[in-house]
Amino acid sequence: MEKSKSYIESNRDRFLNEWFELLRIPSVSSKPEHKPDMLACADKWRELLLASGATRAEVMPTKGNPVVYAERLISPQKKTVLVYGHYDVMPPEPLELWKSNPFEPEIRDGRVYARGADDDKGQALIQLKGFETALQSGYLDCNVKYIIEGEEEIGSPSMEAFCLANRELLRADIILVSDTSMVGEETPSLTTGLRGLSYWEIEVTGPNRDLHSGHFGGAVANPVNALCRIIADITDADGRITIPHFYDDVEELSAKEKAMTAQIPFDEEKYRAAIDVAELFGEKGYSTLERNSCRPSFDVCGIWGGYTGEGAKTVLPSKACAKLSCRLVPNQDSEKITKLFIDYINNVAPRYVTVNIRHSHGGQAYVCPVDLPEYRAAEAGFLKAFGRQPLAVRRGGSIPIIPAFEKILGTKSVLMGFGLERNAIHSPNESFGTDMFFTGIEAVAEFYRQYG
């Protein structure tokens, strides 16, 4: 590791500058006006991949935003690692809550503040700089490929087709991913499971135009009221989802899994205080850590309708809308859950409104076996870099392309993430610690030394 530490130390400023170059590009995939920024960011990744040691790097088209592919192939007889990351980011709004420009990175108290500092420009760059460090330190003894996409934050709609069309190009023994989080700075962990996802938009329509609430209130159904009743009934007082057959494929946690979860250091009062809520709530009969990682959930992600401007307007709105999602667990099928959800809504919707549901995107859950040699190499990398054995932890988030990789490429993924809760991904003032950035690079370099 001394070679790695020396190389990282002598290149600290350059690594930070390259990180900042990526962060300055507003590569927001959900907004069409940022299309030129998506192309610019993809090209910047191509440039950095070549500079870091890839012998081939190119920007490849998809039906949506381009994919950056790169490789350094040593020998057909050697193992091959495929590194996955994404260069797109979430929108920065609300801008007024940022303490600095979200696309002009700023270091404060040892942390880099910018949109994408963690998710996923910071973490993906950790992978690249770890590869470069291993290469320059003489540790690299495997083939390495890269696939950096630009649509992860909108559900990766083009990735499955890209993978199907490029199966041979992407062939690998393992996929390495840094787009997840750890339990804490003092408690390193490797992610061994992700929840799946189903995401919908619902529109409830009543009258053919907005009406005067004095003239029509009490005689005509209000779509906002109807929508609220529909979605409120999807969960009961015990936090269980009421959709018929929703839990049919959900496996109960084994005693071993419960014991592993119970070993994770967790202060429930601190957790509650950090998000400033008086009380936690979730499915009855499960701990907080089980609820947010191993159990399914339902959430309203956004809701709107009627007049929301300043002052009063006595209106009975014509429409009400919401964005809804379910996090799913292993064995639950996203497409099956979507059908159950749509059937349920159509059955309970009252006749005095019209309901339209659009499935936005979804993905399956994923579990990584902890006996893979690549998992063991990642474990050794964390042990060297952090000085302690990482815990094996399931996380509650979703990366839909990970189970798709397994389905299409037949390849497992090791989730080697370095994020922390305090990094506030998807929120204003997203950040990533510089110490964690460089420690992560050490861990990835050690992964390659152990794997070789």
Buried (B, 14 or more C-beta within 10 A) or exposed (E): BEBBBEBBEEBEEEBBEBBBBBBBBBBBBEEEEBBEBBBBBBBBBBBBBBEBBBEEBBBBEBEBBBBBBBBBBBEEEBBBBBBBBBBBBBBBEEEEEBEEBBBEBBBEEEBBBBBBBBBBBBBBBBBBBBBBBBBBBEBBBBBBBBBBBBBBBBBBBBBBEBBEEBEEBBBBBBBBBBBBBBBBBEBBBBBBBBBBBBBBBBBBBBBEEBBEBEEBEEEBBBBBBBBBEBBEEBBEEEBBBEBEEBBEBBEEBEEEBBEBBEEBEBEEEEBBEEEEEEEEEBBEEBBBBBBBBBBBBBBBEEBEBBEEEEEEEEBBBBBBBBBBBBBBBBEBBBEBBBEBBBEBBEEBBEEEBEBEBEBBBBBBBBBBEEEBEBBBBBBBBBBBBBEEEBBBBBBBBBBBBBBBBBEBBEBBBBBBBBBBEEBBBEBBBBBBBBEBBBBBBBBBBBBBBBBB
